Amino acid sequence: MIIYNGNDYPLFVDGTGKNDYFPSLYAVIAYEPLIKVVDINEGVESYIYNGANLMWPGVRDITSLGNF
């Protein structure tokens, strides 16, 4: 595992050493533009918590995603 540190906290983690980085919670909190939100329909979360993938009919609003 490779951890890339910022000034005071870890920013990115490479869990496999294969350059598949993901941001740490510290990075997400420090750089809010990394956070993307999708609003889902009521009742969908129970399926997601049980392991289902989110599918398009379960999505209520994607306007907060902005431009990719």
C-alpha positions in Angstrom: 0.0 0.0 0.0 1.3 3.4 -0.9 0.0 6.5 0.9 0.7 10.0 -0.5 0.8 12.7 2.2 0.0 16.3 2.0 1.2 18.8 4.6 -0.5 17.3 7.6 -2.6 14.3 6.4 -2.8 11.5 3.8 -4.3 12.7 0.5 -4.4 9.7 -1.8 -4.0 6.0 -1.3 -2.8 3.3 -3.8 -4.0 0.1 -2.2 -2.5 -2.3 -4.8 0.6 -0.4 -6.1 -1.0 -0.4 -9.6 -1.6 3.3 -9.8 -5.3 3.0 -8.9 -5.4 5.9 -6.5 -8.4 7.0 -4.5 -8.8 10.0 -2.3 -8.7 9.6 1.5 -11.4 11.1 3.6 -9.0 13.9 4.5 -8.7 14.8 0.9 -12.4 14.7 0.3 -13.1 17.0 3.2 -10.2 19.4 2.3 -11.2 19.6 -1.4 -15.0 19.6 -1.5 -15.1 19.7 -5.4 -14.1 16.0 -5.2 -17.5 15.2 -3.7 -20.3 14.4 -6.1 -23.9 13.8 -5.0 -26.7 11.8 -6.6 -30.2 12.0 -5.1 -32.0 8.7 -5.1 -35.7 7.9 -4.8 -37.1 6.9 -1.5 -36.8 3.2 -0.7 -33.8 2.6 -3.0 -31.3 2.8 -0.2 -32.5 -0.5 1.3 -31.6 -2.3 -1.9 -28.2 -0.6 -2.1 -27.5 -1.5 1.6 -28.2 -5.1 0.7 -25.6 -5.1 -2.1 -27.6 -4.0 -5.2 -26.1 -1.6 -7.7 -27.8 1.8 -8.2 -29.7 1.8 -11.5 -31.1 4.7 -13.5 -34.8 4.2 -12.3 -33.6 4.7 -8.7 -32.0 8.1 -9.4 -34.1 11.2 -8.6 -31.7 14.1 -9.4 -28.3 14.5 -10.9 -28.1 18.3 -11.2 -25.6 18.5 -8.4 -23.1 16.4 -10.4 -22.4 19.4 -12.7 -20.2 18.9 -15.7 -17.8 16.0 -15.9 
